[in-house]
Amino acid sequence: MNVLWLQSAGCGGCTMSLLCAENPNLFDTLGDAGISFLWHPALSVETGAEVRALLDAVERGETVLDVLCVEGSIVTGPKGTGKFHMLSGTGRAMLDWVRALAPMAEHVVAVGSCAAFGGITAAGGNPAGAIGLQYDGAHAGGALDEGFRSRSGLPVINVAGCPTHPAWVTETLLMLAGGLIGAGDLDRYRRPRFYADHLVHHGCPKNEYYEYKASARALSELGCMMEHLGCVGTQAVGDCNIRPWNGEGSCTRGGYPCIACTSPEFEEPGHTYTETPTIAGIPVGLPSDMPKAWFMALASLSKAATPRRIDVNAHSDRIRVAPAPKRET
């Protein structure tokens, strides 16, 4: 299975993340499955005329394209021409190339939230007209229209994240190579369900504090960050805390709140990322599948039952009170 990877408007962070794949590494993982890059702007040696010839051959159908991966948002400005972002040396806008190559691909994969929904590059006034491949924020229809389907009959597969987890990309490619992704394996925003059916909350190291609603008030504290520091891990999809980056890291493990970077329009929360909006003192960002009245009742009981150890440690930057198991008799 061959992969053509284009980098559009963005920081290149998803490629950087992908290179962190380990045990086995990226090249062993893909190579052992018979997956190779036709071209990747950061990993391939071909450049200039060689790349132009390859793109032309794919567009003409002379070179079969199994997977088109696009990283970064698609720029449509000015006035829908896409000429704010030209693919160097080709004289054509990236927008034009994506629309020409996507129908030639067996599968089309948006790598990262910029490619999926517009992401960070669509934030603010968005003067460049940055959009996703098949979504404009949360709305269907992007650089490719809502009805677009690749040769496989699937829509664009949105491996969202900012950056996306390396294993989400490699697992998606491996599953495509094995014919294991169908329409039912994608969620409502067409993210692969193998990671989108989980919440960032699952496996979070702060879950004991969450259970007792023992909340941190500053980023340096160990407590749960939902109540005061903007964490939306109870609503955000992703298995970040089940299989952390490099086997060790995630946002909440590093003491920073989840900002739901796998979701459309996460770049425009309407407040600072480390702020929890409230109404009458009640956090707006409660778990999406739990009635507010139940949550508040549970929170009141939990806080009343909070052990001293949990309460002290929640407001500290290190463990102050260690667990004290009961003596065996």
HELIX and SHEET records of a PDB file:
HELIX    1   1 GLY A   13  LEU A   18  1                                   6    
HELIX    2   2 LEU A   26  ASP A   32  1                                   7    
HELIX    3   3 ALA A   49  ARG A   60  1                                  12    
HELIX    4   4 MET A   94  LEU A  101  1                                   8    
HELIX    5   5 ALA A  102  MET A  104  5                                   3    
HELIX    6   6 SER A  113  PHE A  117  1                                   5    
HELIX    7   7 GLY A  119  ALA A  122  5                                   4    
HELIX    8   8 PRO A  166  ALA A  177  1                                  12    
HELIX    9   9 ALA A  183  ASP A  185  5                                   3    
HELIX   10  10 ARG A  193  ALA A  196  1                                   4    
HELIX   11  11 ASN A  207  GLU A  211  1                                   5    
HELIX   12  12 LYS A  292  ALA A  304  1                                  13    
HELIX   13  13 ARG A  308  ALA A  314  1                                   7    
SHEET    1   A 5 SER A  36  TRP A  39  0                                        
SHEET    2   A 5 ASN A   2  GLN A   7  1                                        
SHEET    3   A 5 LEU A  65  GLU A  71  1                                        
SHEET    4   A 5 ALA A 105  VAL A 111  1                                        
SHEET    5   A 5 ILE A 157  VAL A 159  1                                        
SHEET    1   B 2 ILE A  74  VAL A  75  0                                        
SHEET    2   B 2 ALA A 130  ILE A 131 -1                                        
SHEET    1   C 2 MET A  86  LEU A  87  0                                        
SHEET    2   C 2 ARG A  92  ALA A  93 -1                                        
SHEET    1   D 2 TYR A 135  ASP A 136  0                                        
SHEET    2   D 2 HIS A 139  ALA A 140 -1                                        
SHEET    1   E 2 THR A 278  ILE A 279  0                                        
SHEET    2   E 2 ILE A 282  PRO A 283 -1                                        
END                                                                             
